[in-house]
Amino acid sequence: MKVLFDTNVILDLLLNRQPYVDAAALLVAKVERGQLEGYLGVTTVPRFFI
């Protein structure tokens, strides 16, 4: 299954934002295990540098 990660999901994980961090970590772990194909929007990464 292909999953497009919203910027907020990545921020939840990186900033340990409760109560969403557990769900974000679960999804990213599934990508790491190859159970999901994870994608980021083209504007997600540049937003971290603004």
PDB file of N, CA, C and O in Angstrom, chain B, residues numbered from 101:
ATOM      1  N   MET B 101       0.842  -1.167   0.000  1.00  0.00           N
ATOM      2  CA  MET B 101       0.000   0.000   0.000  1.00  0.00           C
ATOM      3  C   MET B 101       0.896   1.242   0.000  1.00  0.00           C
ATOM      4  O   MET B 101       1.915   1.284   0.689  1.00  0.00           O
ATOM      5  N   LYS B 102       0.509   2.225  -0.764  1.00  0.00           N
ATOM      6  CA  LYS B 102       1.232   3.488  -0.820  1.00  0.00           C
ATOM      7  C   LYS B 102       0.567   4.501   0.114  1.00  0.00           C
ATOM      8  O   LYS B 102      -0.657   4.628   0.148  1.00  0.00           O
ATOM      9  N   VAL B 103       1.408   5.222   0.875  1.00  0.00           N
ATOM     10  CA  VAL B 103       0.906   6.193   1.837  1.00  0.00           C
ATOM     11  C   VAL B 103       1.615   7.522   1.615  1.00  0.00           C
ATOM     12  O   VAL B 103       2.843   7.569   1.547  1.00  0.00           O
ATOM     13  N   LEU B 104       0.847   8.599   1.503  1.00  0.00           N
ATOM     14  CA  LEU B 104       1.404   9.944   1.398  1.00  0.00           C
ATOM     15  C   LEU B 104       1.347  10.575   2.784  1.00  0.00           C
ATOM     16  O   LEU B 104       0.270  10.793   3.339  1.00  0.00           O
ATOM     17  N   PHE B 105       2.521  10.863   3.333  1.00  0.00           N
ATOM     18  CA  PHE B 105       2.585  11.432   4.672  1.00  0.00           C
ATOM     19  C   PHE B 105       2.425  12.944   4.612  1.00  0.00           C
ATOM     20  O   PHE B 105       3.143  13.629   3.884  1.00  0.00           O
ATOM     21  N   ASP B 106       1.487  13.444   5.377  1.00  0.00           N
ATOM     22  CA  ASP B 106       1.300  14.873   5.533  1.00  0.00           C
ATOM     23  C   ASP B 106       2.446  15.436   6.375  1.00  0.00           C
ATOM     24  O   ASP B 106       3.032  14.721   7.188  1.00  0.00           O
ATOM     25  N   THR B 107       2.755  16.691   6.181  1.00  0.00           N
ATOM     26  CA  THR B 107       3.813  17.357   6.940  1.00  0.00           C
ATOM     27  C   THR B 107       3.586  17.211   8.441  1.00  0.00           C
ATOM     28  O   THR B 107       4.539  17.002   9.192  1.00  0.00           O
ATOM     29  N   ASN B 108       2.350  17.318   8.882  1.00  0.00           N
ATOM     30  CA  ASN B 108       2.061  17.245  10.313  1.00  0.00           C
ATOM     31  C   ASN B 108       2.366  15.882  10.909  1.00  0.00           C
ATOM     32  O   ASN B 108       2.727  15.799  12.083  1.00  0.00           O
ATOM     33  N   VAL B 109       2.232  14.822  10.144  1.00  0.00           N
ATOM     34  CA  VAL B 109       2.565  13.489  10.647  1.00  0.00           C
ATOM     35  C   VAL B 109       4.063  13.401  10.914  1.00  0.00           C
ATOM     36  O   VAL B 109       4.482  12.851  11.932  1.00  0.00           O
ATOM     37  N   ILE B 110       4.861  13.935  10.011  1.00  0.00           N
ATOM     38  CA  ILE B 110       6.310  13.925  10.196  1.00  0.00           C
ATOM     39  C   ILE B 110       6.694  14.805  11.386  1.00  0.00           C
ATOM     40  O   ILE B 110       7.561  14.434  12.176  1.00  0.00           O
ATOM     41  N   LEU B 111       6.058  15.960  11.515  1.00  0.00           N
ATOM     42  CA  LEU B 111       6.336  16.826  12.660  1.00  0.00           C
ATOM     43  C   LEU B 111       5.912  16.180  13.975  1.00  0.00           C
ATOM     44  O   LEU B 111       6.591  16.343  14.989  1.00  0.00           O
ATOM     45  N   ASP B 112       4.810  15.457  13.970  1.00  0.00           N
ATOM     46  CA  ASP B 112       4.388  14.742  15.175  1.00  0.00           C
ATOM     47  C   ASP B 112       5.481  13.790  15.633  1.00  0.00           C
ATOM     48  O   ASP B 112       5.767  13.686  16.826  1.00  0.00           O
ATOM     49  N   LEU B 113       6.079  13.107  14.691  1.00  0.00           N
ATOM     50  CA  LEU B 113       7.135  12.158  15.020  1.00  0.00           C
ATOM     51  C   LEU B 113       8.409  12.868  15.478  1.00  0.00           C
ATOM     52  O   LEU B 113       8.978  12.521  16.513  1.00  0.00           O
ATOM     53  N   LEU B 114       8.847  13.843  14.721  1.00  0.00           N
ATOM     54  CA  LEU B 114      10.106  14.526  15.035  1.00  0.00           C
ATOM     55  C   LEU B 114      10.043  15.347  16.321  1.00  0.00           C
ATOM     56  O   LEU B 114      11.029  15.439  17.052  1.00  0.00           O
ATOM     57  N   LEU B 115       8.891  15.938  16.592  1.00  0.00           N
ATOM     58  CA  LEU B 115       8.752  16.808  17.763  1.00  0.00           C
ATOM     59  C   LEU B 115       8.088  16.114  18.955  1.00  0.00           C
ATOM     60  O   LEU B 115       7.820  16.730  19.986  1.00  0.00           O
ATOM     61  N   ASN B 116       7.827  14.803  18.781  1.00  0.00           N
ATOM     62  CA  ASN B 116       7.230  14.005  19.855  1.00  0.00           C
ATOM     63  C   ASN B 116       5.926  14.632  20.362  1.00  0.00           C
ATOM     64  O   ASN B 116       5.696  14.741  21.566  1.00  0.00           O
ATOM     65  N   ARG B 117       5.082  15.040  19.407  1.00  0.00           N
ATOM     66  CA  ARG B 117       3.822  15.707  19.766  1.00  0.00           C
ATOM     67  C   ARG B 117       2.768  14.677  20.179  1.00  0.00           C
ATOM     68  O   ARG B 117       2.407  13.773  19.425  1.00  0.00           O
ATOM     69  N   GLN B 118       2.303  14.857  21.393  1.00  0.00           N
ATOM     70  CA  GLN B 118       1.276  13.976  21.949  1.00  0.00           C
ATOM     71  C   GLN B 118      -0.098  14.490  21.541  1.00  0.00           C
ATOM     72  O   GLN B 118      -0.260  15.703  21.412  1.00  0.00           O
ATOM     73  N   PRO B 119      -1.065  13.661  21.338  1.00  0.00           N
ATOM     74  CA  PRO B 119      -1.077  12.212  21.447  1.00  0.00           C
ATOM     75  C   PRO B 119      -0.799  11.503  20.120  1.00  0.00           C
ATOM     76  O   PRO B 119      -1.090  10.314  19.994  1.00  0.00           O
ATOM     77  N   TYR B 120      -0.251  12.194  19.144  1.00  0.00           N
ATOM     78  CA  TYR B 120      -0.142  11.662  17.785  1.00  0.00           C
ATOM     79  C   TYR B 120       1.155  10.922  17.488  1.00  0.00           C
ATOM     80  O   TYR B 120       1.243  10.221  16.480  1.00  0.00           O
ATOM     81  N   VAL B 121       2.154  11.064  18.335  1.00  0.00           N
ATOM     82  CA  VAL B 121       3.461  10.496  18.051  1.00  0.00           C
ATOM     83  C   VAL B 121       3.415   8.966  17.923  1.00  0.00           C
ATOM     84  O   VAL B 121       4.135   8.405  17.098  1.00  0.00           O
ATOM     85  N   ASP B 122       2.603   8.299  18.703  1.00  0.00           N
ATOM     86  CA  ASP B 122       2.541   6.833  18.643  1.00  0.00           C
ATOM     87  C   ASP B 122       2.032   6.344  17.288  1.00  0.00           C
ATOM     88  O   ASP B 122       2.580   5.398  16.722  1.00  0.00           O
ATOM     89  N   ALA B 123       1.000   6.979  16.774  1.00  0.00           N
ATOM     90  CA  ALA B 123       0.458   6.591  15.465  1.00  0.00           C
ATOM     91  C   ALA B 123       1.458   6.894  14.359  1.00  0.00           C
ATOM     92  O   ALA B 123       1.631   6.094  13.440  1.00  0.00           O
ATOM     93  N   ALA B 124       2.116   8.042  14.442  1.00  0.00           N
ATOM     94  CA  ALA B 124       3.116   8.404  13.435  1.00  0.00           C
ATOM     95  C   ALA B 124       4.280   7.422  13.461  1.00  0.00           C
ATOM     96  O   ALA B 124       4.759   7.000  12.408  1.00  0.00           O
ATOM     97  N   ALA B 125       4.733   7.060  14.644  1.00  0.00           N
ATOM     98  CA  ALA B 125       5.846   6.111  14.774  1.00  0.00           C
ATOM     99  C   ALA B 125       5.466   4.742  14.222  1.00  0.00           C
ATOM    100  O   ALA B 125       6.289   4.079  13.591  1.00  0.00           O
ATOM    101  N   LEU B 126       4.243   4.320  14.450  1.00  0.00           N
ATOM    102  CA  LEU B 126       3.777   3.038  13.926  1.00  0.00           C
ATOM    103  C   LEU B 126       3.804   3.031  12.398  1.00  0.00           C
ATOM    104  O   LEU B 126       4.262   2.066  11.786  1.00  0.00           O
ATOM    105  N   LEU B 127       3.317   4.101  11.791  1.00  0.00           N
ATOM    106  CA  LEU B 127       3.301   4.175  10.333  1.00  0.00           C
ATOM    107  C   LEU B 127       4.713   4.205   9.751  1.00  0.00           C
ATOM    108  O   LEU B 127       4.991   3.525   8.764  1.00  0.00           O
ATOM    109  N   VAL B 128       5.592   4.980  10.349  1.00  0.00           N
ATOM    110  CA  VAL B 128       6.968   5.053   9.850  1.00  0.00           C
ATOM    111  C   VAL B 128       7.675   3.708  10.041  1.00  0.00           C
ATOM    112  O   VAL B 128       8.464   3.303   9.186  1.00  0.00           O
ATOM    113  N   ALA B 129       7.410   3.025  11.127  1.00  0.00           N
ATOM    114  CA  ALA B 129       7.989   1.694  11.354  1.00  0.00           C
ATOM    115  C   ALA B 129       7.531   0.713  10.282  1.00  0.00           C
ATOM    116  O   ALA B 129       8.310  -0.131   9.840  1.00  0.00           O
ATOM    117  N   LYS B 130       6.279   0.819   9.866  1.00  0.00           N
ATOM    118  CA  LYS B 130       5.784  -0.060   8.800  1.00  0.00           C
ATOM    119  C   LYS B 130       6.491   0.229   7.475  1.00  0.00           C
ATOM    120  O   LYS B 130       6.733  -0.687   6.688  1.00  0.00           O
ATOM    121  N   VAL B 131       6.816   1.474   7.231  1.00  0.00           N
ATOM    122  CA  VAL B 131       7.577   1.822   6.030  1.00  0.00           C
ATOM    123  C   VAL B 131       8.976   1.210   6.127  1.00  0.00           C
ATOM    124  O   VAL B 131       9.477   0.648   5.154  1.00  0.00           O
ATOM    125  N   GLU B 132       9.602   1.319   7.293  1.00  0.00           N
ATOM    126  CA  GLU B 132      10.942   0.769   7.491  1.00  0.00           C
ATOM    127  C   GLU B 132      10.964  -0.747   7.301  1.00  0.00           C
ATOM    128  O   GLU B 132      11.945  -1.294   6.797  1.00  0.00           O
ATOM    129  N   ARG B 133       9.893  -1.424   7.701  1.00  0.00           N
ATOM    130  CA  ARG B 133       9.808  -2.886   7.560  1.00  0.00           C
ATOM    131  C   ARG B 133       9.370  -3.316   6.159  1.00  0.00           C
ATOM    132  O   ARG B 133       9.355  -4.510   5.859  1.00  0.00           O
ATOM    133  N   GLY B 134       9.018  -2.368   5.308  1.00  0.00           N
ATOM    134  CA  GLY B 134       8.604  -2.694   3.952  1.00  0.00           C
ATOM    135  C   GLY B 134       7.134  -3.075   3.832  1.00  0.00           C
ATOM    136  O   GLY B 134       6.719  -3.595   2.796  1.00  0.00           O
ATOM    137  N   GLN B 135       6.338  -2.828   4.868  1.00  0.00           N
ATOM    138  CA  GLN B 135       4.917  -3.154   4.827  1.00  0.00           C
ATOM    139  C   GLN B 135       4.108  -2.074   4.122  1.00  0.00           C
ATOM    140  O   GLN B 135       2.999  -2.335   3.656  1.00  0.00           O
ATOM    141  N   LEU B 136       4.652  -0.867   4.040  1.00  0.00           N
ATOM    142  CA  LEU B 136       4.025   0.255   3.346  1.00  0.00           C
ATOM    143  C   LEU B 136       5.078   0.962   2.506  1.00  0.00           C
ATOM    144  O   LEU B 136       6.269   0.914   2.814  1.00  0.00           O
ATOM    145  N   GLU B 137       4.629   1.615   1.447  1.00  0.00           N
ATOM    146  CA  GLU B 137       5.490   2.524   0.688  1.00  0.00           C
ATOM    147  C   GLU B 137       5.140   3.928   1.147  1.00  0.00           C
ATOM    148  O   GLU B 137       4.006   4.376   0.973  1.00  0.00           O
ATOM    149  N   GLY B 138       6.100   4.622   1.729  1.00  0.00           N
ATOM    150  CA  GLY B 138       5.842   5.953   2.249  1.00  0.00           C
ATOM    151  C   GLY B 138       6.375   7.038   1.337  1.00  0.00           C
ATOM    152  O   GLY B 138       7.482   6.932   0.809  1.00  0.00           O
ATOM    153  N   TYR B 139       5.590   8.074   1.155  1.00  0.00           N
ATOM    154  CA  TYR B 139       5.962   9.212   0.323  1.00  0.00           C
ATOM    155  C   TYR B 139       5.734  10.510   1.078  1.00  0.00           C
ATOM    156  O   TYR B 139       4.841  10.614   1.919  1.00  0.00           O
ATOM    157  N   LEU B 140       6.561  11.498   0.758  1.00  0.00           N
ATOM    158  CA  LEU B 140       6.397  12.837   1.309  1.00  0.00           C
ATOM    159  C   LEU B 140       5.999  13.772   0.181  1.00  0.00           C
ATOM    160  O   LEU B 140       6.428  13.601  -0.959  1.00  0.00           O
ATOM    161  N   GLY B 141       5.185  14.752   0.502  1.00  0.00           N
ATOM    162  CA  GLY B 141       4.848  15.773  -0.478  1.00  0.00           C
ATOM    163  C   GLY B 141       6.082  16.592  -0.816  1.00  0.00           C
ATOM    164  O   GLY B 141       6.998  16.704   0.000  1.00  0.00           O
ATOM    165  N   VAL B 142       6.112  17.156  -1.991  1.00  0.00           N
ATOM    166  CA  VAL B 142       7.285  17.889  -2.449  1.00  0.00           C
ATOM    167  C   VAL B 142       7.592  19.096  -1.571  1.00  0.00           C
ATOM    168  O   VAL B 142       8.741  19.533  -1.515  1.00  0.00           O
ATOM    169  N   THR B 143       6.594  19.643  -0.886  1.00  0.00           N
ATOM    170  CA  THR B 143       6.840  20.815  -0.044  1.00  0.00           C
ATOM    171  C   THR B 143       7.141  20.471   1.406  1.00  0.00           C
ATOM    172  O   THR B 143       7.399  21.372   2.205  1.00  0.00           O
ATOM    173  N   THR B 144       7.116  19.203   1.766  1.00  0.00           N
ATOM    174  CA  THR B 144       7.339  18.809   3.155  1.00  0.00           C
ATOM    175  C   THR B 144       8.760  19.107   3.614  1.00  0.00           C
ATOM    176  O   THR B 144       8.946  19.754   4.644  1.00  0.00           O
ATOM    177  N   VAL B 145       9.748  18.657   2.885  1.00  0.00           N
ATOM    178  CA  VAL B 145      11.141  18.830   3.291  1.00  0.00           C
ATOM    179  C   VAL B 145      11.568  20.291   3.304  1.00  0.00           C
ATOM    180  O   VAL B 145      12.177  20.721   4.283  1.00  0.00           O
ATOM    181  N   PRO B 146      11.278  21.085   2.259  1.00  0.00           N
ATOM    182  CA  PRO B 146      11.702  22.488   2.317  1.00  0.00           C
ATOM    183  C   PRO B 146      11.080  23.265   3.472  1.00  0.00           C
ATOM    184  O   PRO B 146      11.675  24.245   3.921  1.00  0.00           O
ATOM    185  N   ARG B 147       9.933  22.879   3.965  1.00  0.00           N
ATOM    186  CA  ARG B 147       9.306  23.607   5.072  1.00  0.00           C
ATOM    187  C   ARG B 147      10.139  23.532   6.344  1.00  0.00           C
ATOM    188  O   ARG B 147      10.040  24.414   7.197  1.00  0.00           O
ATOM    189  N   PHE B 148      10.948  22.504   6.485  1.00  0.00           N
ATOM    190  CA  PHE B 148      11.772  22.364   7.676  1.00  0.00           C
ATOM    191  C   PHE B 148      12.907  23.362   7.683  1.00  0.00           C
ATOM    192  O   PHE B 148      13.523  23.583   8.726  1.00  0.00           O
ATOM    193  N   PHE B 149      13.200  23.969   6.547  1.00  0.00           N
ATOM    194  CA  PHE B 149      14.340  24.891   6.448  1.00  0.00           C
ATOM    195  C   PHE B 149      13.917  26.350   6.346  1.00  0.00           C
ATOM    196  O   PHE B 149      14.760  27.227   6.154  1.00  0.00           O
ATOM    197  N   ILE B 150      12.635  26.616   6.470  1.00  0.00           N
ATOM    198  CA  ILE B 150      12.145  28.001   6.388  1.00  0.00           C
ATOM    199  C   ILE B 150      12.153  28.632   7.750  1.00  0.00           C
ATOM    200  O   ILE B 150      11.777  29.795   7.894  1.00  0.00           O
TER     201      ILE B 150
END
